[in-house]
Amino acid sequence: MVSVYAAYALLAFAPLLVVSDGPVLTQPEQVHLSYPGVLGSMVVTWTTYNSTDSLVEYGRWGGRLFNMTAKGSASIFMDSGSEKRQMYIHRVTLSDLKPGSRYVYHCGSDMGWSDMFWFKPLDATTLQPRFALYGDLGNENPQSLARLQKETQTGVLDAILHIGDFAYDLDEDNARTGDEFMRQIQSIAAYVPYMTCPGNHESAYGTLLLRSRRISNRKRGDGKRDEEAAATTKEKEKKKEKKKTKKAQTTAA
């Protein structure tokens, strides 16, 4: 009987003995596709929180699974918030894809692979491509998300155009709101090109760059435009500060 009581005691304290290792920092997340402007090509983008290789294994639907591999690169993104959170943005371009064929893929490295997704390359011969076009999609109460999930995963849509105002806002809570938003849209953006442009919610310092590096099909290596955008947003912030200072001085006088 003593052994039985001992077993009960161990079971009672078992939850306290569980040790959590936290998130897997090399596991791909926030997977999304974008169209680079070249027929027969697709860009796969994802995020990790530690440095890993940037690989996409893929193959045509119904054929040998993952019989092709493409390698890309990763760039470090540091959020402009107070915590200066750092993440790795991976981008891989798939080329020589056959329009109209369905491809199955996953992305990551031997340190962690994403779920399996599929897509169809854009077909120039399609007379009536089907797009969803919208703006103002936050990560709280996104009422259209369920319909978008269904229509992308059943092949109803060819691409999505998100014309500004993401997550409300991407930079909030040191970009954690942006992380959560990108995880949410993976269920649609990993299946069709998710093309974007900034809105007024992307006007805060750092947010425009955050959007362009994490969501669009541009590479961080397109540094000149990034630097120009950063300089513009910094200049705007300086002008605002000057106006505030001048107004305060006028009021004091």
N, C-alpha and C positions, 0 to 999 in steps of 0.2 A: 504493500500500500504506500510505503514511503516513496517509491519510485514514481508512482502515479501522481502523488502530490507534487513531486519535484517537476514532473513533466508539465502539469498545469501551471506551475509557477513560471517556468520558462516560456510557455505560450503567452502568459499574461504580459511578460516583459519583452516579448519578441519585437513589437513595433519600435521599442526604444533602442533596439540593437541594430536596426537597419541604418546603414550609412549611405548617404547620397553622394554620388560623384559629380553631380551637377550636369549641365548640358555638355554634349559632345562637341567640342569646338571645331573639329574637323569635318563635321557632318554637313553636307550641302543643304541649304534652305533658300527660300525666296526665289525659286527657279522661275524664269520667264523667257519667252522668245521675243525676238524682234527681227524685222526685215531690213537688211542692210542696203537695199536698193539694187541688188544684183539678182536677176532671175536664177533660180536653181540654188539659192543660198539661204541660210537661216543662221541667226546668231543666238546662242544659248548663253544666258547669264545667270549666275547664282552667287550666293554669299557663304563664306565660312568665317570663323572668328580666329582661326589659326592658319598659318601658311600651309598649303597643300598643292599638289599638281592640279592642273586644269584639264580634265579629260572628259570627252563625251564618247560613249560607246553607243552605236546605233546600227540599225539594219532595216530593210524593207519589210513591211507587214507580210507575214506568211512565209518569209524566207528564214534564213539562218539568223538567230537572234544575236545582236551585237557583233556582227562580223566585220564592222568597220569602226575605226577609232580616229578621232580628231583631237588635236592638242591645241590649247590656247595659252593664255597668260592671265595673271592676276595682278591687280594693283591695290595698293593700300589706300583705304579711305578713312580719314580721321574726321569725325563729326566736330562741328565748331562749337558744340555745347560745353558747359563747364567741366564735364567729366572727360572730354576729349576721347570718347570711345572710338576704338579702332576695329575695322573689319576688312576682309579681303574680298574684292569684287572680281569674280572670275568671268572671262568671256572666251567663248570658242565659236569659230565660224565653221559651219558645215557647208561644203561646196559640192557642185556637180550632182545636185539632187534632181530627181525626175519629177516634173510637175504632175500633179494628179495622183502620184503614188503616196501611200501612207508609210511613214517611218516611225519606228519605235525607238526610244532612246532613254538613257539615264546619264547623269553627269556626276562628277566627283573625282575620286581617286581611290587607291587601295586603302586609304585611311577613312573612307566613308563614301557610300554611293546614295544618290537620291532614289526616290520611288521611280517607277517606270512610267513614262508618258509617251504620247504619240502626237504627230502633226502631219499636215499635208503642205508641201511647198506651194507658194502662190503660183497660179497658172495664168499666163498671159492670154491664153485663148478663151478664158472664161468671160462671157459677155456680161454677166450680171454677178459680180462678186458681192458677197453678203457681209456687211460691216455692222457692228454695234458702235454707235457714237454717243458719248455722254461726257459729262463733267460732274464735279461735286460728288465724289464717292468717298465717304469716310469709313473708318474701321469700326465705328459704332452704329448699329442699326442700318447696315447696308442692304436695304430692302430688295434691290435688284440683283443681288449676288447669286441667289439660288437659281434664278432664271438664266443668268449668264453662265453659271456652271453647267446647267443642263444643255444649253444650246451650243456651247463650245465642245463639250465632251461627246455630243451626238452628231457633230459635224455640220450643224446648221450655219455657223458663222465661219468666215474666212479670216477675219482679223478684227481687232478692237482698236478704236481710237478714243483715248481718254484725254479730253481737251481741258485739262487743268483741274486744280484743287483736289489734292490727294490726301487721304488719311485724316486731315484736320488736326494736326499738321505733321508733315514728315519729320520736322525737327523737334517736335514736342517731347518732353521728358528725355532729353539727350538722345533723340532719334529712336527711342524705343517704340514710340507710336508708329514711326515709319517701318520698323522691323515687323511689328504686328500686322500692319497693312499689307506689306509685301508677302507675308506668310498666307494671309487671307486670299489674295488674288492669285496665288500660285495655282489654285484649283481651276483657274481659267487661263492665266497667262502662260502656263506651261504647255498649252495645247494649240494656241494660235498667237500670231504676232501681236504684242501689246504695245501699240505706238502711242506716244504722248507728246504733249506740249505744256508749258507752264501756265498756271493761272495766278490770280492775285494772292492765293494762299502760299504760293512759292516765291513771294517777293522778299521774305525775311532774309537777312544775311546768312549765307551758307545753305539755305534751303534750295535755291535754284541749282547749285552745284550738286547737292545731295540727290535731287531728282534726276539730273542729267547723267550722273555717274551710276546711279543704282537702277534706274528704270529704262532710260532710252537706249538706243542701239549704238550710241557713241562710245568710243573707248576713252579712258582717262588719258591715254597718250595724245589725244587731240588737245594738247595742253594749251595751245595759244588761245583757243576759244574759251577754255576754262579760266585762264588767267584774265582774259578780257572781261568775262562775266564777273569774276571775283573783284576786279578793280572797279567795275561799275557799281556793284552792290556796296563795296567799301566806301566809294565816293558818296553814294546816297546817304549812308549812315553818318558820314562826316558832316554833310550839309545839314542833316537833321539835328545833330548835336550842336552845330554852330547857331542854328536858328533858336534852339532851346536856350543856349547860353546868352545870346543877344536879347531874347525876350526877358530872361531873368534879370539881366543887367538893367534893362529899360524899366522893369517893374520896381527894382530896388531904387533906381534914381528918382 
